[in-house]
Amino acid sequence: MILNKLILSCIFFIFLLYLILRANSPSFKLKNLSISSCNKIPPSLAESILHYATTNKTIQQKHDEISITLNVLEKKSPCNFLVFGLGLDSLMWSSLNHNGRTVFIEENIHWIQKITKEVPSLEAYHYIYDTRLDQAPELLSIGKREDSCKKNLGDPRNSKCPLALTNMPKEVYEIEWDLIMIDAPTGSFYNLPGRMKVIYTVGLLARNRENGETDVFVHDCKRYVEDKFSRNFLCEGYIRGQVRNLRHFTIPSYRSGLVKSFCP
């Protein structure tokens, strides 16, 4: 636990050092002559350092798993970052995407109230899933068999595929996401929602962006649902790497019509 806290502190202080050095570089100063020479820590970063320095709780992902997403954030931030799941690491993700928009979707309203009371700056939305983990084999079969799940790849709200989530908060559909992290809903027992529909819907969101590509991260990818559904609906051909339980996909836009097949 102490080691994890030290690692997190190091990550934030390195990021802080980067911001300060960038702010003191000649090119930065030329562009910001009207700005005060006093460099302050960004509020989100200061809040994160204080939060993780004083908490006794350990976040779920390991250091090398976090590093995969951090590497992408370093290239793309500030950006639009969608996270399925609200947890002890949420403030970290929001802070690492400094000046970007980070949105969290969470199934447990009481957990949202608890976390946002501790960290009011987080943008979180409640959503109740209508699936059970024991439906996974049937949903996998439907997704692989039905034409509506492989050919109509536009806005998920207009999809006829039974795997598409069509009534999530409007922010999910109206923003083009640069990064998406799938770390929810819960899926450890047969009567919990599982991530079947989330994984499929994220694939639609990525393919439906105007142009460019979306980096998608699937946590717990050694479990049946996360493994099978991500390989089939985010596609093995789009896998960029995996460390421990975190799998990284890069999915291109399909809006141009240049990409014809559901999977490469």
C-alpha positions in Angstrom: 0.0 0.0 0.0 2.8 2.4 0.9 4.6 1.5 -2.3 1.5 2.3 -4.4 1.1 5.7 -2.7 4.8 6.5 -3.4 4.4 5.5 -7.1 1.3 7.7 -7.5 3.0 10.6 -5.8 6.0 10.2 -8.2 3.7 10.2 -11.2 2.0 13.5 -10.1 5.2 15.2 -9.2 6.8 14.3 -12.5 3.7 15.7 -14.3 4.0 18.8 -12.1 7.7 19.2 -13.0 6.8 18.9 -16.7 4.2 21.7 -16.4 6.6 24.0 -14.6 9.5 23.4 -17.0 7.2 24.0 -20.0 5.9 27.2 -18.5 9.5 28.4 -18.0 10.6 27.6 -21.5 11.4 30.6 -23.9 8.8 29.5 -26.5 6.1 29.3 -23.8 7.0 32.7 -22.4 6.9 34.4 -25.9 3.3 33.1 -26.3 2.2 34.2 -22.9 3.8 37.6 -22.3 0.6 38.9 -20.7 0.4 36.2 -18.2 2.0 36.6 -14.7 5.4 35.2 -14.2 4.2 33.4 -11.1 3.6 29.8 -12.0 0.9 28.1 -9.9 0.1 24.4 -9.6 -3.1 23.7 -11.6 -5.9 23.3 -9.1 -6.8 19.8 -10.4 -3.2 18.6 -9.9 -2.9 20.2 -6.4 -6.2 18.5 -5.4 -4.9 15.1 -6.7 -1.5 15.4 -4.8 -3.3 16.2 -1.6 -5.9 13.5 -2.1 -3.5 10.7 -2.8 -1.0 11.8 -0.2 -3.5 11.6 2.6 -5.6 8.5 1.6 -4.9 5.1 3.0 -6.8 3.3 0.2 -5.1 1.6 -2.8 -6.4 2.1 -6.4 -7.2 -1.0 -8.4 -4.8 -0.8 -11.4 -1.1 -1.5 -11.1 1.6 1.0 -11.9 2.5 -0.7 -15.2 -1.2 -0.8 -16.3 -1.6 2.9 -15.5 1.5 3.7 -17.4 0.0 2.5 -20.7 -2.9 5.0 -20.5 -0.5 7.7 -19.2 1.6 7.3 -22.3 -1.4 8.0 -24.5 -2.6 10.8 -22.3 0.8 12.5 -22.6 0.4 12.6 -26.4 -3.3 13.5 -26.6 -4.2 15.6 -23.5 -6.0 17.9 -23.1 -8.6 15.6 -24.7 -12.0 14.0 -24.2 -11.7 11.0 -21.9 -14.6 8.7 -21.1 -14.3 6.3 -18.2 -16.8 3.6 -17.4 -16.5 3.3 -13.6 -16.0 5.7 -10.8 -13.4 4.8 -8.2 -10.4 5.7 -6.1 -8.4 6.4 -9.3 -10.9 8.8 -10.8 -9.3 12.0 -9.6 -6.0 10.7 -11.0 -7.4 10.3 -14.5 -9.1 13.6 -14.4 -5.9 15.3 -13.3 -3.7 13.6 -15.8 -6.1 15.0 -18.5 -5.5 18.5 -17.2 -7.5 21.1 -19.2 -9.4 18.3 -20.9 -12.8 16.8 -20.3 -13.0 13.6 -18.3 -16.4 12.0 -17.8 -17.3 9.0 -15.6 -20.3 6.7 -16.0 -21.2 4.8 -12.8 -24.0 2.3 -12.0 -24.0 2.9 -8.2 -25.7 6.1 -7.2 -24.6 5.9 -3.6 -21.0 5.5 -4.8 -21.3 8.5 -7.0 -22.6 10.6 -4.0 -19.7 9.4 -1.8 -16.9 10.0 -4.3 -18.2 13.3 -5.6 -18.7 14.5 -2.1 -15.0 13.9 -1.5 -14.0 15.3 -4.9 -16.7 17.7 -6.2 -14.8 18.5 -9.3 -15.4 15.1 -10.9 -18.0 14.9 -13.7 -20.0 11.7 -13.1 -23.3 10.4 -14.4 -25.5 7.6 -13.2 -26.6 4.7 -15.5 -28.4 1.5 -14.6 -27.6 -1.5 -16.9 -30.2 -4.0 -17.9 -28.0 -7.1 -18.3 -26.8 -10.0 -16.1 -23.4 -11.6 -16.4 -25.0 -15.1 -17.1 -26.4 -13.7 -20.3 -22.9 -13.3 -21.8 -22.8 -16.4 -24.0 -26.2 -15.6 -25.5 -25.3 -12.0 -26.2 -22.0 -13.0 -27.7 -23.8 -15.3 -30.1 -26.3 -12.6 -31.0 -23.5 -10.1 -31.6 -21.6 -12.4 -33.9 -24.7 -13.6 -35.8 -27.0 -10.6 -36.3 -26.3 -8.3 -39.3 -27.6 -5.3 -37.4 -24.6 -5.7 -35.0 -21.9 -5.7 -37.8 -23.3 -3.4 -40.5 -25.0 -0.4 -39.0 -22.1 1.3 -37.3 -23.4 4.8 -36.8 -24.7 6.5 -33.7 -25.4 3.8 -31.1 -28.8 5.5 -30.3 -30.0 4.5 -33.8 -28.6 0.9 -33.6 -30.9 -2.1 -33.9 -28.3 -4.4 -32.4 -29.5 -5.9 -29.1 -26.0 -5.2 -27.7 -26.1 -1.4 -28.2 -26.8 0.9 -25.3 -29.2 3.5 -26.6 -30.2 5.5 -23.6 -27.1 6.5 -21.7 -26.5 10.1 -20.7 -26.5 12.3 -23.8 -22.9 13.4 -23.1 -21.7 9.8 -24.0 -23.1 10.2 -27.6 -22.6 13.9 -28.3 -18.8 14.1 -27.5 -16.1 12.6 -29.7 -13.9 10.6 -27.3 -10.2 10.4 -27.8 -9.7 7.9 -25.0 -12.2 5.5 -23.4 -11.5 3.3 -20.4 -13.8 0.3 -19.7 -13.5 -0.6 -16.0 -17.2 -1.0 -15.2 -20.0 -2.1 -14.7 -19.3 -4.8 -12.1 -19.0 -8.3 -13.5 -17.6 -10.7 -10.9 -20.7 -12.7 -10.3 -23.5 -14.1 -12.4 -26.2 -11.7 -11.2 -24.2 -8.5 -11.8 -24.5 -6.5 -15.1 -21.2 -7.4 -16.8 -19.6 -5.3 -19.5 -21.0 -7.0 -22.6 -23.0 -4.1 -23.9 -20.5 -1.5 -22.8 -17.8 -3.1 -24.8 -19.9 -3.4 -27.9 -21.2 0.2 -27.6 -17.7 1.6 -27.1 -16.8 0.1 -30.4 -19.7 2.0 -32.1 -18.7 5.2 -30.4 -15.1 4.9 -31.7 -16.1 3.9 -35.2 -18.7 6.8 -35.4 -16.3 9.6 -34.7 -15.8 12.2 -37.5 -12.2 11.2 -38.2 -9.0 10.0 -36.5 -8.9 7.2 -34.0 -9.9 6.4 -30.5 -7.7 4.7 -27.9 -9.8 2.2 -25.9 -8.6 0.4 -22.7 -10.3 -2.7 -21.3 -9.5 -3.6 -17.7 -9.9 -7.1 -16.3 -9.3 -8.5 -19.8 -8.3 -11.9 -18.5 -12.0 -12.5 -17.5 -14.3 -14.3 -20.0 -16.5 -11.3 -20.9 -13.8 -8.7 -21.2 -11.6 -11.1 -23.2 -14.2 -12.5 -25.6 -16.3 -9.3 -26.2 -13.3 -7.1 -26.7 -11.7 -9.5 -29.2 -14.9 -9.8 -31.1 -16.3 -6.3 -31.0 -13.2 -4.1 -30.5 -11.4 -6.5 -32.8 -8.1 -8.4 -32.3 -6.7 -6.6 -35.3 -6.9 -3.3 -33.4 -5.1 -4.5 -30.3 -2.0 -2.4 -29.6 -0.8 -4.1 -26.5 -1.6 -5.6 -23.1 0.0 -5.4 -19.7 -1.4 -7.6 -16.9 -5.2 -7.1 -17.0 -5.3 -4.0 -19.2 -5.7 -4.4 -23.0 -5.2 -1.4 -25.4 -7.0 -1.0 -28.7 -6.8 1.7 -31.3 -10.0 1.9 -33.4 -10.2 4.1 -36.5 -13.2 6.2 -37.6 -15.5 4.4 -40.1 -17.2 7.6 -41.2 -15.1 8.1 -44.3 -16.1 4.8 -45.7 -12.5 3.7 -46.3 -12.8 1.0 -43.7 -15.3 -1.6 -45.0 -15.2 -4.7 -42.7 -16.2 -4.7 -39.0 -12.8 -6.1 -38.0 -9.6 -5.9 -40.0 
